[in-house]
Amino acid sequence: MTDESAADVLVHDAHAASPTTAFALSRLADPDTLHHTPIGVLRSVERPVYDTQMADQLDTAVEQHGKGDLAALLAGGDTWTVVG
């Protein structure tokens, strides 16, 4: 392989921040070219988990505002009447 042709070779990084190359590779599967179907791990990145972020957000709210009291909220004077 010459230096010119080596520069034209795409080396995929499954840990890349951008999903562009992984998405493009996932679209290469074509019934007419089964021998060129990419297989393996196309994307593998570390990202925050929803449960962890939600628990952190709740902990921060309790630290800043204290633990809420649902009964006091429901019995509070800040109410309105819906007329229909």
C-alpha positions in Angstrom: 0.0 0.0 0.0 1.4 3.4 -0.9 1.4 6.5 1.2 -1.2 8.0 -1.1 -3.7 5.1 -0.8 -3.1 4.8 2.9 -4.3 8.3 3.4 -7.6 7.3 1.7 -8.3 4.5 4.2 -10.9 5.3 6.9 -10.0 4.0 10.3 -13.1 3.9 12.4 -13.0 4.8 16.1 -16.0 3.5 18.0 -15.2 5.8 20.9 -15.3 9.0 18.8 -17.4 11.9 20.2 -19.2 12.3 16.9 -21.7 9.6 15.8 -21.3 10.5 12.1 -19.0 7.8 11.0 -20.7 5.1 13.0 -24.1 6.1 11.5 -22.6 6.1 8.0 -21.1 2.6 8.5 -24.5 1.3 9.8 -26.1 2.3 6.5 -23.6 0.3 4.3 -25.6 -2.9 4.6 -27.1 -3.6 1.2 -28.6 -6.8 0.0 -26.6 -6.5 -3.3 -23.3 -6.3 -1.4 -23.7 -8.7 1.5 -19.9 -9.3 1.5 -19.4 -5.7 2.5 -21.8 -5.5 5.5 -20.0 -4.0 8.5 -20.3 -6.0 11.7 -19.0 -5.4 15.2 -19.2 -2.5 17.6 -19.8 0.7 15.6 -20.3 3.0 18.6 -19.2 2.8 22.2 -19.2 5.9 24.3 -19.5 6.7 28.0 -22.5 8.9 28.7 -24.4 9.8 31.9 -27.3 7.5 32.8 -30.8 9.1 33.2 -31.4 7.5 36.7 -28.1 9.0 38.0 -28.8 12.4 36.6 -32.4 12.4 38.0 -31.2 11.3 41.5 -28.5 14.1 41.5 -31.1 16.7 40.5 -33.5 15.6 43.3 -30.6 15.7 45.8 -29.7 19.2 44.7 -33.3 20.4 45.0 -33.6 19.0 48.6 -30.3 20.6 49.5 -31.4 24.0 48.2 -35.0 24.0 49.2 -35.4 21.3 51.9 -37.7 18.4 51.8 -41.2 19.2 50.5 -44.4 18.8 52.4 -47.3 17.6 50.1 -50.0 18.1 52.8 -48.9 21.7 53.4 -48.9 22.4 49.7 -52.4 21.0 49.3 -53.8 22.8 52.3 -52.1 26.1 51.4 -53.9 29.3 50.7 -52.6 29.7 47.2 -55.5 28.1 45.4 -58.0 29.0 42.6 -61.5 28.0 41.6 -62.2 26.7 38.1 -65.6 27.8 36.8 -67.0 25.8 34.0 
